[in-house]
Amino acid sequence: MEHPSGTTLGPTTTVAERQARADWLITEFGRLAAQAEDPRDKARFRRTADSLVRLAIAFRS
């Protein structure tokens, strides 16, 4: 799972870039959950995506 921009987070990262990365990660974990065959993996990926959603909402507030 590499972010399409190929860059790393740094001190010059803008709010929009951080939000875009968070959105991308949430989408990726949702995709992984949908493709997972093991119910434990599916639950783990969904929990991770849910946690990222909560963090993203907290940072945007």
Contact map, one row per residue, 1 for C-alpha under 8 A:
1110000000000000000000000001000000000000000000000000000000000
1111010000000000000000000000000000000000000000000000000000000
1111111000000000000010010000000000000000000000000000000000000
0111110000000000000000000000000000000000000000000000000000000
0011111000000000000000000000000000000000000000000000000000000
0111111100000000000000000000000000000000000000000000000000000
0010111110000000000000000000000000000000000000000000000000000
0000011111000000000000000000000000000000000000000000000000000
0000001111111000010000000000000000000000000000000000000000000
0000000111111000000000000000000000000000000000000000000000000
0000000011111000000000000000000000000000000000000000000000000
0000000011111100000000000000000000000000000000000000000000000
0000000011111110110000000000000000000000000000000000000000000
0000000000011111110000000000000000000000000000000000000000000
0000000000001111111000000000000000000000000000000000000000000
0000000000000111111100000000000000000000000000000000000000000
0000000000001111111110000000000000000000000000000000000000000
0000000010001111111111000000000000000000000000000000000000000
0000000000000011111111100000000000000000000000000000000100000
0000000000000001111111110000000000000000000000000000000000000
0010000000000000111111111000000000000000000000000000000000000
0000000000000000011111111100000000000000000000000001000100000
0000000000000000001111111110000000000000000000000000000000000
0010000000000000000111111111000000000000000000000000000000000
0000000000000000000011111111100000000000000000001001000000000
0000000000000000000001111111110000000000000000001101100000000
0000000000000000000000111111111000000000000000001000000000000
1000000000000000000000011111111100000000000000000000000000000
0000000000000000000000001111111110000000000011011000000000000
0000000000000000000000000111111111000000000011001000000000000
0000000000000000000000000011111111100000000000000000000000000
0000000000000000000000000001111111110000010010000000000000000
0000000000000000000000000000111111110000111111000000000000000
0000000000000000000000000000011111110000010000000000000000000
0000000000000000000000000000001111111000010000000000000000000
0000000000000000000000000000000111111110110000000000000000000
0000000000000000000000000000000000111110110000000000000000000
0000000000000000000000000000000000011111110000000000000000000
0000000000000000000000000000000000011111111000000000000000000
0000000000000000000000000000000000000111111100000000000000000
0000000000000000000000000000000010011111111110000000000000000
0000000000000000000000000000000111111111111111000000000000000
0000000000000000000000000000000010000011111111100000000000000
0000000000000000000000000000000010000001111111110000000000000
0000000000000000000000000000110110000000111111111000000000000
0000000000000000000000000000110010000000011111111100000000000
0000000000000000000000000000000000000000001111111110000000000
0000000000000000000000000000100000000000000111111111000000000
0000000000000000000000001110110000000000000011111111100000000
0000000000000000000000000100000000000000000001111111110000000
0000000000000000000000000000000000000000000000111111111000000
0000000000000000000001001100000000000000000000011111111100000
0000000000000000000000000100000000000000000000001111111110000
0000000000000000000000000000000000000000000000000111111111000
0000000000000000000000000000000000000000000000000011111111100
0000000000000000001001000000000000000000000000000001111111110
0000000000000000000000000000000000000000000000000000111111111
0000000000000000000000000000000000000000000000000000011111111
0000000000000000000000000000000000000000000000000000001111111
0000000000000000000000000000000000000000000000000000000111111
0000000000000000000000000000000000000000000000000000000011111
